[in-house]
């Protein structure tokens, strides 16, 4: 009774004996904490909900969905802006790609493409490379189709231009020779 076996005091971790404790799951840290550690990727996106109103400037390095109200300016140079069905935007907008399901009042510039869906309303001027306006959409303004600039070759790969030397008449060059 006083002498315990060593195995009873300190059970081995490698034994396959059934445990009477319930299994515990290991959960990863919340996504919000991980978001601060990692740079924004093309798969990430932010949302302005339908109960949110923003007045001012919005600059984003990730895709943005606006389903609330925004007044001011919105800029997403390399990402997509989606104005949801409840979204009402009174702003100048610059983005890589824009999808409109709600209402925009203001000038819009999309580097690649803009889509105005059938229930959407856009009042303002558009500058883009490609545009889609679905049947039933409301649009009032002007459209400027800007062709994307062709990719310029890298400076190291570009051949150097040949240097042009002024043409000298044959008679003039013969007389300028020095005789020794």
C-alpha positions as CSV (number, residue, x, y, z in Angstrom):
1,X,0.0,0.0,0.0
2,X,2.8,2.4,0.8
3,X,4.9,1.4,-2.1
4,X,3.6,2.6,-5.4
5,X,4.8,1.5,-8.7
6,X,6.8,4.0,-10.7
7,X,4.3,3.7,-13.6
8,X,1.4,4.7,-11.4
9,X,3.1,7.9,-10.2
10,X,4.3,9.2,-13.5
11,X,2.4,7.7,-16.4
12,X,4.3,7.7,-19.7
13,X,3.1,10.0,-22.4
14,X,3.6,7.5,-25.1
15,X,1.2,4.9,-23.6
16,X,-1.9,4.3,-25.5
17,X,-4.2,4.0,-22.5
18,X,-7.7,5.5,-22.8
19,X,-8.1,8.8,-21.1
20,X,-11.2,9.7,-19.1
21,X,-10.8,13.4,-19.9
22,X,-12.8,14.8,-22.8
23,X,-10.9,15.6,-26.0
24,X,-9.9,19.2,-26.4
25,X,-9.6,21.0,-29.7
26,X,-6.8,23.4,-30.4
27,X,-8.1,26.5,-32.1
28,X,-5.9,28.9,-34.1
29,X,-5.7,32.5,-33.1
30,X,-8.5,34.8,-34.3
31,X,-8.2,36.1,-37.9
32,X,-8.2,39.7,-36.6
33,X,-4.9,39.1,-34.8
34,X,-3.4,37.4,-37.8
35,X,-4.4,40.3,-40.1
36,X,-2.1,42.7,-38.3
37,X,0.9,40.4,-38.7
38,X,0.5,39.6,-42.4
39,X,0.5,42.1,-45.3
40,X,-2.7,42.4,-47.2
41,X,-3.1,39.9,-50.0
42,X,-5.2,39.9,-53.1
43,X,-7.6,37.5,-51.4
44,X,-8.4,39.7,-48.5
45,X,-11.3,42.3,-48.5
46,X,-12.9,44.8,-46.2
47,X,-16.6,45.7,-45.8
48,X,-18.5,48.8,-44.9
49,X,-21.8,47.5,-43.6
50,X,-25.3,48.9,-44.5
51,X,-25.6,50.5,-41.0
52,X,-22.3,52.4,-41.4
53,X,-21.8,56.0,-42.8
54,X,-18.4,57.3,-43.6
55,X,-17.6,61.0,-44.5
56,X,-14.0,61.6,-45.6
57,X,-11.3,59.8,-47.6
58,X,-10.9,56.1,-47.9
59,X,-7.6,54.6,-49.1
60,X,-7.4,50.8,-49.2
61,X,-4.8,48.2,-50.0
62,X,-7.3,45.4,-50.3
63,X,-10.6,44.8,-52.0
64,X,-13.5,46.9,-50.5
65,X,-17.3,46.2,-50.4
66,X,-19.4,49.3,-49.6
67,X,-23.0,48.4,-48.5
68,X,-23.5,51.5,-46.4
69,X,-23.1,55.3,-47.1
70,X,-19.9,57.0,-48.1
71,X,-19.2,60.7,-48.9
72,X,-15.8,62.0,-50.0
73,X,-13.2,60.1,-51.9
74,X,-12.5,56.4,-52.3
75,X,-9.1,55.2,-53.7
76,X,-8.1,51.6,-54.3
77,X,-5.3,51.7,-56.8
78,X,-4.6,48.0,-57.2
79,X,-7.9,46.5,-56.0
80,X,-11.6,46.0,-56.7
81,X,-14.4,48.2,-55.3
82,X,-17.9,46.7,-55.0
83,X,-20.8,49.0,-54.2
84,X,-23.4,46.6,-52.8
85,X,-27.2,46.8,-53.4
86,X,-27.7,48.9,-50.2
87,X,-24.6,51.0,-50.9
88,X,-24.9,54.8,-51.6
89,X,-21.7,56.5,-52.5
90,X,-21.3,60.3,-53.1
91,X,-17.6,60.4,-54.0
92,X,-14.9,60.5,-56.5
93,X,-13.7,56.9,-57.0
94,X,-10.4,55.5,-58.3
95,X,-9.9,51.7,-58.4
96,X,-8.5,48.9,-60.5
97,X,-12.0,47.4,-61.0
98,X,-15.4,48.6,-60.0
99,X,-18.7,46.7,-59.7
100,X,-21.9,48.8,-59.0
101,X,-25.0,47.1,-57.6
102,X,-26.2,50.2,-55.6
103,X,-25.9,54.0,-56.2
104,X,-22.9,56.1,-57.1
105,X,-23.0,59.9,-57.5
106,X,-19.6,61.2,-58.6
107,X,-16.9,60.7,-61.1
108,X,-15.4,57.2,-61.4
109,X,-12.1,56.0,-62.8
110,X,-11.4,52.3,-63.2
111,X,-8.0,51.3,-64.5
112,X,-9.2,48.0,-66.0
113,X,-13.0,47.6,-65.9
114,X,-16.3,48.9,-64.5
115,X,-19.6,46.9,-64.3
116,X,-22.9,48.6,-63.8
117,X,-25.4,45.9,-62.9
118,X,-29.2,45.9,-63.7
119,X,-30.5,47.5,-60.5
120,X,-27.6,50.0,-60.2
121,X,-27.6,53.8,-60.6
122,X,-24.5,55.8,-61.6
123,X,-24.6,59.6,-62.1
124,X,-21.2,60.9,-63.1
125,X,-18.4,60.7,-65.6
126,X,-16.6,57.4,-66.2
127,X,-13.0,56.8,-67.4
128,X,-12.0,53.2,-67.9
129,X,-10.5,50.7,-70.3
130,X,-13.6,48.4,-70.4
131,X,-17.2,48.9,-69.4
132,X,-20.3,46.7,-69.0
133,X,-23.7,48.3,-68.5
134,X,-26.5,45.7,-68.0
135,X,-30.0,46.1,-69.3
136,X,-32.0,48.0,-66.6
137,X,-29.1,49.9,-65.1
138,X,-29.4,53.7,-64.9
139,X,-26.4,55.8,-66.1
140,X,-26.1,59.5,-66.7
141,X,-22.8,61.1,-67.6
142,X,-20.0,60.7,-70.1
143,X,-17.7,57.7,-70.8
144,X,-14.0,58.0,-71.7
145,X,-12.5,54.8,-72.9
146,X,-8.8,54.9,-72.0
147,X,-6.7,52.3,-73.6
148,X,-4.3,50.7,-71.1
149,X,-0.7,51.7,-71.7
150,X,1.4,48.9,-73.3
151,X,4.0,47.5,-71.0
152,X,7.3,49.3,-71.6
153,X,10.4,47.0,-71.9
154,X,12.9,47.2,-69.1
155,X,15.6,49.8,-69.5
156,X,18.4,47.2,-69.4
157,X,16.7,45.2,-72.2
158,X,16.2,48.2,-74.5
159,X,18.9,48.5,-77.2
160,X,20.9,51.6,-77.2
161,X,20.2,53.9,-80.1
162,X,23.1,54.1,-82.6
163,X,24.9,57.4,-82.4
164,X,24.6,59.4,-85.5
165,X,27.7,61.2,-86.7
166,X,27.4,64.2,-89.0
167,X,28.0,63.3,-92.6
168,X,31.2,64.7,-93.9
169,X,31.8,65.0,-97.7
170,X,34.5,62.7,-99.0
171,X,36.6,65.6,-100.3
172,X,36.5,67.4,-97.0
173,X,37.6,64.3,-95.1
174,X,40.5,63.7,-97.5
175,X,41.8,67.2,-97.1
176,X,41.7,67.0,-93.3
177,X,44.1,64.1,-93.2
178,X,47.5,64.9,-91.7
179,X,50.4,63.8,-93.8
180,X,53.6,62.7,-92.1
